[in-house]
Amino acid sequence: MEQLLGAQQQRQQPHGSLSPSPRTPTRPHLQHIPSNRFRDHHHPQPHAGLRILRITITPPFFLLLLAAVYLLASFTILSAPAASLRPASNPNRLIVPMPPPSPGFFDLDNGRILARISNVGATVTSLLVPDKNGVLGDVVLGFDSLDPYLNGTSPYFGCIVGRVANRIKDGKFTLNGVQHSLSINSPPNTLHGGFKGFDKVIWEVTEYNKGKTPSITLKYYSKDGEEGFPGNVSVTARYSLLSSMALKLEMEAVPLNKATPISLAQHTYWNLAGHSSGDVLAHSLQIQGSQITPVDETSIPTGEFMPVSGTPFDFLTENEIGGRIDQVPGGYDHNYVLDSGEVRSGLQHVAKVTDPSSLRVLNIWSDAPGVQFYTGNFVNGVLGKGGAVYGKHAGLCLETQGFPNAVNQPNFPSVVVHPGEKYIHTMLFDFSIK
């Protein structure tokens, strides 16, 4: 029998070229057919009486056959769905990238108090609370537009700060034998998470409920190496208005792949007389803390515990904020060690603030070990809501938290959270009339 011999076709690519992407199939390359035509080769017949049928394929017919095969293969490849559009093997897997969240304001109204929340920094931008005459007044410092929150000119008004609130000495800590260097945004230290902490990012709104108990749930995904912190962390914050005149905040954070320090704080500046009423020095304050963690010249705790009794830091009973503030250089900006006291729904009583003019009262409850009392010492001529100008001591902060620089102080409660663990921090801001 005669056999047909031909040169084998090979696919060739230019030197150094890359293989075509599977998402964009390339057309097969047809090589030129060699000029020596198919030759007949004679072989001995196995049987003398057997007539052999010789089939000769002419070159034009072979080219037509090859072209048909090529067209059929091209149609099959090009008609297949693109790889990016094929259904995932896991039907629950999200394969379409979501657009980044848009910044905005979100109102929570339970008929008694009205909160306005922004997903920029998970920020309380406004909180309307009735006074002794039932007149609503805005009791938090803030801005009418989102611009100051977005461009970083807000002095932490109303936001959630993290990954670690307060200060970390020299912006360094060692964890599991590895030293980590953070952004130094408050030389020589790191403050409230660095240059772009949780207060300056846009959180995703995952739930917004305007019902009888209005609430909003916000989420943020903090990536490994963000501002120098190790590991990926998923963070959730949920604000809700209870049936009473109370705002509740529930914060959670889960490290996904590495141990990392986590200590979140809510940084609202309170003025119970109204955000535009001047300073808070006439407010009275009680803090359930019999010790503070004294600080050095850069506001880093020394690691010691100092009793407040007999000092201007003693707010175990109600005292006017301005009564002894001149005895504290620069004003109050100190961490109080919270005592075990009255407990409500698993939260301990932290502080009580009273404004003598409006008779508004704020009681704060939390499950954190400490609270930073800050009297707005660095607020100076900030143009706020409705054209109000906020000056020094225009608001006070009571930030429940882990202790400052705890990641470098082994005698402080640890703020390190490991994969498989969950950081939980809850606060309740309960308003009433005296």
N, C-alpha and C positions, 0 to 999 in steps of 0.2 A: 504494500500500500504506500502510496506517496504521502509524505508528510509536508506540512507547510511550515516553513521556518521564517522568522522575522525578528528584527531587533526589538528587544523589550523597551517599552516606553518608561521614562523616568521623570518624576517631578523634581524640578530644580528651582531653587530660590537664589536670588542675588546674594553675594557674600555679605554676611553680617546682618541680613534682614531678619525680622522677627516672624514667628509663625503667626498666621492670621488668627484674629480673635474669634472664638466660637460664636460671638454675638453677631459678627458680620462675615458670613461665609464668602469666600472668594471663589471666583469662577475658575474651574480647572484649566490648567495651562496645557494646550495641545502642541506637542512637539511636531516638528517636521518629520514626515515619514522618509526613511532612507531611500536613496535613488535605486539601489539594487533591489529588484523586484523579487517576489516570492519565487523560489526555485523549486523545481520538481527533483526529487531524489528517488532513484529506482532501486528497489530491493528485490531479492529473489522471491518468486511466487511460491507460496507454501504448497499449492497444488497446481499441477500443470493445467488441469481442465477448468480451473476456476478463473472466471473472467473478472478482472478488477475494474470497478467503476472509478474513473478518475474525475475528481471534482476540482475544477480550477476557478478560483475566486479572483476576478479581475480587480485591479486597484480601485476603479471608480465605485464599484459595489461595496468594497471594504470601507471606503471613506464614508459612504452614505450610512452604513451600519454603525460605524464609530460615532458619527454625528448624532444619530438617533439615540444611542446610549448616553451620550453626553447631555443631550437635551432633556432626556428623561431624568437623569441624575440631578441636573440643575434645577428642574421643576420641583423635585422632591425636597431638595435642600432649601430652596427659597420659599417654599410654601409652608415649611415648618415654623412654629411660633418661635419668636426670639427668646433667648434664654432668660432675659429679664422679665418676660411676661408670662412665663410658664408657671403654673400653680406650684407652690412650695410643697414639699413632701409633708410638712407639718401644716395643717390647715389653719392653725392658730398663730402661725408665725407672720409677723408684720414685715412685708417685703417692700412697702412703699414708704419712703422717708417722709416723716411728718415735718411740716413747716415749723420754724421756730415760733414760740408763743409771742403774742402781741401784747405790749404793755397796756394797762387799763386800770380803771377804778371799778369797784364792785361794792354795792351797798347791802348792808344787813340791817333789817328793821324788824323788831319784834313788837312794835307799838309803844314801847316805853323808852328805849334808847336806840340810837341809830349810829352804826359804825360804817365807815368807808374804808375799804381795804384796797391796796394796790398789789398786783403781782410783781411789781418791781421791788425786790427786797422783802416780799411778804410783809408789807408795811401797813400799819394803822395810820392813815393820813388824817382822819377826823373821827371824833366820837362825841355825839351829842347826848348830854345827860341833864335831866331837870334839876333846877335849884330849889330852894326853900319855897319859892312861889310857883313851882311847876314850869318855869320857863327853861326851855332847852338852851344849853350853852355848850360850845365846843371846848373840851378840856384837854386837848393834846396839841402840841406844836406841830406845824407842818406847812405844806405848800398847796396852792390851788392847782398847779399844773404838775405834770410828770417830769418836766425838764430837770429840776434840781436833783431828783432821785436818780435820773438816768445819767446825768453828767458828773455825778460824784461830788456835787457841792453841798449836798445835805449833810449836816453834822450828825448823821445816824438818827435822824428824826423817825421814830415809830417803827423801825425795821427789825428784822431778825438778823443778828450778827453771828458769824461762824466762818469757817469750820470750828474755830476755837475763839470764844468771846474773851475780851479783856487782853492782857498783855502776856507775851512770851519773851523771856529775857534773851536779848541779843538775837532773837529770831532763830534760835537753835534748840534742838533737843535730840536725844539719842534714844532709839527704840529698837529693841532686839539686836543690839550691837551696831546699828547703822545710824550715823549722824545725819540729821535732816536740817537743811538751811532754808529758812522761810524768807518771804519778802519783808524788808525792813521799811514799813510805812510810817512808823512813829519812832524815829531814831532815838536810842540805839535798838529799839525793840519792835516786835510785831504786835499790832493792835487789831483786834476784831477780825482776824482772818486774813489780813494783808491788804494790798492795794485794791483788789477786786474780790472782796469777801461775799458772803451770801446776801449782804444788803444791797449790792450793786448789780445783781444778776436778775434776769426775768424768769420767774417761776412759772411752771405750767399749771393752769387751772384744771384740775381733774374732776371737780364736783362743785356745783354752785346751786344751793338750795335756798329758795325764797319762801319756804313754807312757814309754819307756825314757829318752828325753831330754826331760824335761818342760819346757814353756815356756808363756808367756802373752804375747800381743800386745795392746797398748793403743793407742788412737788418740784424738786430740783435734783439733778444728777451731777454730783461733784466728781470730776475726773482725777485719776491718779496724777500726782504732781502739781495739781492746782495750787498756786501760791506756795508751792514747796511741800505740801502735805502728801503723805503716802496713801495710796489705795483709792479705789472707786467707792463712793458713798452715795446711797440713795436717801434723800431727805424729804420728809413730809411735814407740813404744818397745816393744822385745821383750826380756823377761827369759828366760833359759834356763839350766838346770843341765847342765853337761857330764858326761861319764862320770867324770871326776876330781872333786875337791872344788873346783869352780870355778863361780862365778856370772858369766854373761856378760850384758852390756847393750848392745843395739844401738839407737841413736837416729837417726832421720831426720826431716827437716823440708823441706817444699817450699813456697816462696812461690808463690801462684797468680796474683796480678795486679799486685803492686808489689814493688820492691826493699825489703828490710827487714833490720835486724840480727837475727841468730839466734845464740845461744850457750847451749846447754843444759848443765846440770851435774847429777850425781847427788850428793845431799847427805846420805848416811848418816853417822851418828855411830858410830864403831867403838870398842868396848872388848873386846879379845881375851881379857881375863880373865873376861868375863861382864858383861852390861849393868848388873847390880846390885852390882858389885864395888868401887865407889869410883872414884877418878880414874885417869887413864892416864899419869901423870907418870913411872911406872917403865917404861913401854913404851920400847923402842928404835926408832929411825926412821932410815931412809936415804932421801934424795930425790935423784933424778938431775937436779939443777938447780944449776948453778954461779953463777946470777945470780937476783936477785929484782927486782921492779919496786917500788921504794920508794914510800911513800904520804905524803900530807899529813895534816893534823890531822883531816880528815874521811874518811880511809881511801881517798882517790882517788889513783891512781898519778900521779906527777909527770911521767911520760914518760921518766924516766931508767932505766938498768939498773945495778944495783949488784952487784959480785962478793960472794959470801958468804964467801969465804976470810977467816979470821981474825975472823969475827963470830959472834954466837950463832945466826945463820941457817944456819950451815954443817952440813948433814946429808949431805954427799957420802959420808962413811963413817958407819956406824951410831953414833948417839949417843942417850943417854937424853933423852927429851923434857923432863923436869923439870930436867935438869942446868944449863941456862942460861936457863930461861924467865923468871926474875926480872930478866934483863937486857933483856927485851923488854917495854916498857910495855903493860900490859893483856893480854899473852899473844900467841901467834902467830896472825896473821890476814893472811897475805901470799901473794902470787902468785909462784910460782917459774917461771922460764923453763927449760923442759925441754931437756936436752942430747940430742944424737943418740947413743944408746947401743945396748944389746942390743935386738934386735928379735925378736918371736915372733908368727908368723901375721899379719904386717903391723902389729903393735902394738909400740910401744916401751916399755921398762921405765920406770915412773914412780917407784915407791916400794916399800919393804919395811918392814913393821911386825912387831915381835916382842914377845910378852908373856912375861916371864921366869917367871911362875908356872904358866901352863897350857902353855907352850911352843908355843902356836899361832903360826903365821906367816902373814901376809897379804902377797902380792905383787900389785901393781896394774899393769896394762898399759893403754895407751890410744894413740889417734892424735891427741890434742889438743896444742896448743903449750904449754900451761901447766897448773899445778895449784895450787889454793889450799889451803894448810895452815892449819887452824883448830883451836884447842884448846878449843872450847866455853867461851869466856871469859864469855859472857852467860847460860849455863845456871845457874839458881839456884833450887833447891828445887822442881824440876818433878816432879810425881807421875807415875811411869811404870808400866810393866808389873809386875804382881804386887805392887803397893804399894811398889816401889822409889822412892826419892827421889833424883833426879839433881841433883848440885851442880856447882859450877864445875870444869871440866876432866874431867867424867864420861865424855866421849867425844872422839875426834879425827876431823876431817874431812879427806879428801884429794880435793878436787873438781877433776877434770880439766876444762879449760875454755879458751875464748878469753880473752885478757887483759882485766882489768877496764877499763871505760871506753874500750875499743878503738875504739868508734864515734866518739870525739872525739880520738883520738890517731893521727895519720897514720903515725907510725913503728912502731905496733903491727900485728901481723897482722890483716888486715881480718876483720870478722865480718859484713859485709853480704853477703846472698845475693839474687841476682836471679831473676826468673821464668825458668824453663828450666834452673835450676841446682838441685842438691839438697845440703842440709846433711847430713853424715854424721858421727857421733861414736860410737865404740865403746869400751867398757871391759870389762876382764876382772879379776875378783877371785878370785885363785887361792890357796887355803888349803893349808897343809901343817903338819907337826909338826917342830919343830927336832930 
